[in-house]
């Protein structure tokens, strides 16, 4: 494998390994729209739940191959793009070791660097996909042309041939991208404006993660929108700063008088008056304040009332507290991408606020390593939000292939949670479906990341 970090200019041939991934598929669409010949492979070409994504990619001119080494041989690409998840013994890398290999984040950063428009990069442990889509939609609502590459499918951008994780534009006024701390690939980006939402603990220790984010903030050239409690991080000096907060305080945009209803949320801000949104949960109010802070940072001359109205333009992100339907016994089924302790806690609280207990909180861990890393934090996160009437169901750990320890298991973690007083059980999907059919809940909240079939299964639950 030849290591080369320079993406050749269009109309070069680019081959993307793991093209079914949310980040890689977004990049594929961007490259195709910019004049590249794009092809790619995925070991999950026949995975349940991704059929439409692959059809959308093909409709944009992307050529798809099985991940068996045949693609690079047939295409003879000028460069191969991979994500961190792709291992060195992947058949597509072994097929022709002389082809330059570029990381997905580097390829995305280099592509947007060639476009004459200010960049807004959104980082944080929780909420960055929703905020990325929200910023892009709000900017569009105040009459800016926007190019967006996101880590989720924005409902506002889903249309025939386009799955929603890329808002494509040839001459954008702004470029909005989600950047990832999990593999530290956010270091590839040097945006004009950086947004930092929060710092969790699902990938690294707190000190290491704070340093990762501080280094990212230092690479922003013009300004930063940041959670007030993180204002002490290094990297923000000498830049324009707009702060947002979880509770009202001086010099920060924050929600007060929060309320929730079947139509969404409503809250007040000192700077923008009353804000309405169709989104769910108090965390969405904080996300909205992050969006307002970003809008104030990048469009300071836009009247505040117009910025407030733009917040209502956002419809949401697929699998971000997405209400799927209602089962015949009255159980509402919601699908959410929550996959770390903070996100699980926020999603459960949002479900309780909107629907009330009892809740069936169904969680599929997205890997053995992440489950092991969050093992202790799960206890406090779940004890603080689950009521005695609620039930936590741990589904088997999602295994996408590759190297894994296969430990801890969901059974082991469920037993540990049970010993801590949490009403927790480990069940398969079939067992869970049978349980939900026999025992109605106000809501069945299906949570987990990386596995597209979770959303399909949620639809099955809603239809039973």
HELIX and SHEET records of a PDB file:
HELIX    1   1 UNK A   22  UNK A   33  1                                  12    
HELIX    2   2 UNK A   51  UNK A   59  1                                   9    
HELIX    3   3 UNK A   70  UNK A   75  1                                   6    
HELIX    4   4 UNK A   91  UNK A   94  1                                   4    
HELIX    5   5 UNK A  104  UNK A  113  1                                  10    
HELIX    6   6 UNK A  128  UNK A  141  1                                  14    
HELIX    7   7 UNK A  155  UNK A  157  5                                   3    
HELIX    8   8 UNK A  185  UNK A  188  5                                   4    
HELIX    9   9 UNK A  206  UNK A  218  1                                  13    
HELIX   10  10 UNK A  228  UNK A  230  5                                   3    
HELIX   11  11 UNK A  282  UNK A  298  1                                  17    
HELIX   12  12 UNK A  304  UNK A  311  1                                   8    
HELIX   13  13 UNK A  341  UNK A  355  1                                  15    
HELIX   14  14 UNK A  368  UNK A  383  1                                  16    
HELIX   15  15 UNK A  410  UNK A  419  1                                  10    
HELIX   16  16 UNK A  429  UNK A  438  1                                  10    
HELIX   17  17 UNK A  453  UNK A  463  1                                  11    
SHEET    1   A 6 UNK A   2  UNK A   3  0                                        
SHEET    2   A 6 UNK A 100  UNK A 103  1                                        
SHEET    3   A 6 UNK A  79  UNK A  82  1                                        
SHEET    4   A 6 UNK A  13  UNK A  17  1                                        
SHEET    5   A 6 UNK A  37  UNK A  42  1                                        
SHEET    6   A 6 UNK A  63  UNK A  66  1                                        
SHEET    1   B 8 UNK A 166  UNK A 167  0                                        
SHEET    2   B 8 UNK A 146  UNK A 149 -1                                        
SHEET    3   B 8 UNK A 174  UNK A 178  1                                        
SHEET    4   B 8 UNK A 118  UNK A 123  1                                        
SHEET    5   B 8 UNK A 193  UNK A 196  1                                        
SHEET    6   B 8 UNK A 223  UNK A 227  1                                        
SHEET    7   B 8 UNK A 240  UNK A 245  1                                        
SHEET    8   B 8 UNK A 253  UNK A 254  1                                        
SHEET    1   C 3 UNK A 256  UNK A 261  0                                        
SHEET    2   C 3 UNK A 264  UNK A 269 -1                                        
SHEET    3   C 3 UNK A 273  UNK A 277 -1                                        
SHEET    1   D 6 UNK A 322  UNK A 326  0                                        
SHEET    2   D 6 UNK A 332  UNK A 336 -1                                        
SHEET    3   D 6 UNK A 443  UNK A 448  1                                        
SHEET    4   D 6 UNK A 359  UNK A 364  1                                        
SHEET    5   D 6 UNK A 391  UNK A 395  1                                        
SHEET    6   D 6 UNK A 424  UNK A 426  1                                        
END                                                                             
